[in-house]
Amino acid sequence: MRQLHRKDLWSWSVFDQARNLDFNSLAWIRADGNVLVDPLPISDHDLRHLEELGGAAWIVVTNSDHTRAAAELSLRFGAKLAGPAGERGQLPFACARWLSEGDELVPGLAAIELHGSKTPGELALVLEDTTLITGDLVRGQALGKLNLLPDAKLADRAAALASVRRLAALGQVEAVLVGDGWPIAHGGHALLRALVAELD
């Protein structure tokens, strides 16, 4: 796995040839049990690394298109599953927690409900106020820049833009860790505001 902007954050990825970008997974390593976000199938090398770091206590999926390897890793580690309350019944597995606006999965990791994306209940997650974790709606197609899911994939563009404006109002955000594309380590708030300006 690759270390991110914090010593307790790691990532692994799979390159998607059709979209020419990486799909990303996140591991937050914490004393009270690690949290995985949108975990992809994982190589033997990265699996051994994750096991050395303590496996996983929780696995959260941001939307029903990001179930990926969540069920398999849940079984391997005995991890509990969490998903978006707005997509209850659309995930192929049962969840121990269904997250709604403002819910904390564990202390320091809060959910934000997004609207207008390609699935009805997509979540973003905010880690300790300074790191934003996104699933599909906000992505990083080019290095150093954020972009929106293509219009053809949006269920409601106006609602999607309103959701991005809410994310851009999170003034303490420094890093943006996207599910698809290049992550942002610094200046995330400014790049979210630039995305809003570009879309308006």
C-alpha positions in Angstrom: 0.0 0.0 0.0 1.0 3.6 -0.5 1.3 6.0 2.4 -0.8 9.2 1.9 -0.4 12.7 3.5 -0.7 11.3 7.0 1.2 8.4 8.6 -2.1 6.7 9.5 -3.6 6.8 6.0 -2.7 4.2 3.3 -4.1 3.5 -0.1 -4.2 0.8 -2.8 -5.5 1.2 -6.4 -6.5 -0.5 -9.6 -6.1 1.2 -12.9 -9.2 1.4 -15.0 -8.3 1.3 -18.7 -11.7 2.5 -19.9 -11.6 5.7 -17.9 -7.8 6.1 -17.8 -7.7 6.6 -14.1 -7.1 4.8 -10.9 -9.8 3.4 -8.7 -8.7 4.0 -5.1 -9.2 2.4 -1.7 -8.3 3.8 1.7 -7.2 2.4 5.0 -7.2 4.5 8.1 -5.0 2.9 10.7 -6.2 3.6 14.3 -5.7 2.2 17.7 -9.4 1.4 18.2 -9.7 -0.6 15.0 -8.8 0.2 11.4 -11.4 1.6 8.9 -11.3 0.7 5.2 -13.2 2.9 2.6 -14.4 1.4 -0.7 -11.9 -1.5 -0.6 -11.0 -2.9 -4.0 -9.6 -6.4 -4.6 -6.2 -6.4 -2.9 -2.9 -7.9 -4.0 -1.1 -10.4 -1.8 1.6 -7.9 -1.0 -0.9 -5.2 0.1 -3.0 -7.8 2.0 0.1 -8.8 4.0 0.8 -5.1 4.7 -2.8 -4.5 5.8 -2.6 -7.6 8.1 0.6 -6.3 9.6 -1.2 -3.0 10.3 -4.0 -4.7 12.1 -6.5 -5.7 9.4 -9.9 -3.9 9.7 -12.6 -3.4 12.3 -14.9 -1.4 9.9 -15.5 -1.3 6.2 -17.5 1.6 4.8 -18.8 1.9 1.2 -19.7 5.3 -0.1 -22.2 4.1 -2.6 -23.7 1.0 -4.1 -21.3 1.1 -7.0 -18.3 0.8 -4.7 -19.1 -2.5 -3.0 -16.0 -3.9 -4.7 -14.2 -6.3 -2.3 -16.0 -5.2 0.9 -17.8 -8.4 1.6 -14.7 -10.6 1.1 -12.5 -8.4 3.3 -15.2 -8.2 5.9 -15.2 -12.0 6.1 -11.4 -12.2 6.2 -11.0 -9.6 9.0 -14.2 -10.0 10.8 -14.9 -6.4 10.0 -18.3 -4.8 10.3 -19.9 -3.2 7.2 -21.3 0.3 6.9 -23.1 1.9 4.0 -25.3 4.9 3.0 -28.7 5.0 4.6 -30.1 6.3 1.3 -29.1 3.1 -0.4 -30.4 0.6 2.1 -31.6 -2.4 0.1 -29.3 -1.7 -2.9 -26.1 -3.1 -1.4 -25.5 -6.9 -1.9 -24.8 -7.4 1.8 -26.2 -6.5 5.2 -24.7 -3.6 7.0 -24.2 -3.2 10.8 -24.5 0.6 10.3 -26.4 2.7 7.8 -24.9 6.2 7.7 -26.9 9.4 7.3 -26.0 13.1 7.3 -23.7 13.9 10.3 -23.4 10.4 11.6 -19.9 9.4 12.9 -18.9 5.8 12.0 -16.2 6.1 14.6 -15.0 9.2 16.4 -13.5 11.7 13.9 -15.1 10.2 10.8 -18.4 11.8 9.8 -20.7 11.2 6.9 -22.1 13.8 4.5 -25.0 12.9 2.3 -24.6 13.9 -1.4 -27.5 14.3 -3.8 -27.8 14.1 -7.6 -25.0 11.6 -8.2 -25.4 8.3 -10.1 -26.7 6.5 -7.0 -29.4 7.9 -4.7 -27.5 7.9 -1.3 -23.8 8.5 -2.0 -21.7 9.6 0.9 -18.6 11.7 1.4 -16.7 11.3 4.6 -14.8 13.9 6.6 -11.9 12.7 8.6 -11.0 15.0 11.6 -12.3 18.1 9.7 -9.2 18.3 7.4 -9.5 15.3 5.0 -12.4 14.8 2.7 -13.0 11.4 1.3 -15.2 11.1 -1.9 -16.7 8.2 -3.8 -17.9 9.0 -7.3 -19.3 12.6 -7.5 -16.0 14.4 -7.0 -13.0 12.9 -8.7 -9.5 13.7 -9.8 -9.2 13.1 -13.5 -6.0 15.3 -13.8 -3.2 15.8 -11.3 -3.8 18.8 -9.1 -7.4 19.4 -10.1 -10.8 18.2 -9.1 -13.7 17.5 -11.5 -17.3 16.4 -11.3 -18.7 13.0 -12.4 -19.7 13.4 -16.1 -23.1 14.9 -16.7 -24.3 11.7 -18.4 -23.9 9.9 -15.2 -25.6 12.4 -12.9 -29.2 11.8 -11.8 -29.8 15.5 -11.1 -27.1 18.0 -12.1 -28.6 20.9 -10.0 -28.6 18.7 -6.9 -25.1 17.5 -7.6 -23.8 21.1 -7.9 -25.5 21.9 -4.6 -23.7 19.0 -3.0 -20.4 20.2 -4.3 -21.1 23.7 -3.0 -21.6 22.1 0.5 -18.3 20.3 0.2 -16.6 23.6 -0.9 -18.0 25.3 2.3 -15.9 23.0 4.5 -13.2 25.6 5.2 -10.8 23.3 7.1 -10.4 20.7 4.3 -6.8 20.4 3.3 -6.7 17.0 1.5 -9.3 15.4 -0.8 -8.9 11.7 -1.2 -11.0 10.7 -4.3 -12.4 7.3 -5.1 -11.5 7.8 -8.7 -8.3 9.5 -9.9 -5.5 11.6 -8.3 -5.7 12.5 -4.6 -5.1 16.0 -3.4 -2.8 16.3 -0.4 -2.8 20.1 0.0 -5.1 23.0 -0.9 -8.2 20.9 -1.1 -10.6 23.7 0.0 -9.3 26.1 -2.7 -9.6 23.3 -5.3 -13.2 22.6 -4.3 -14.0 26.3 -4.6 -12.4 26.3 -8.0 -14.5 23.4 -9.0 -17.7 25.2 -8.0 -16.6 28.3 -9.9 -15.9 26.2 -13.0 -19.3 24.5 -12.8 -21.4 27.6 -12.1 
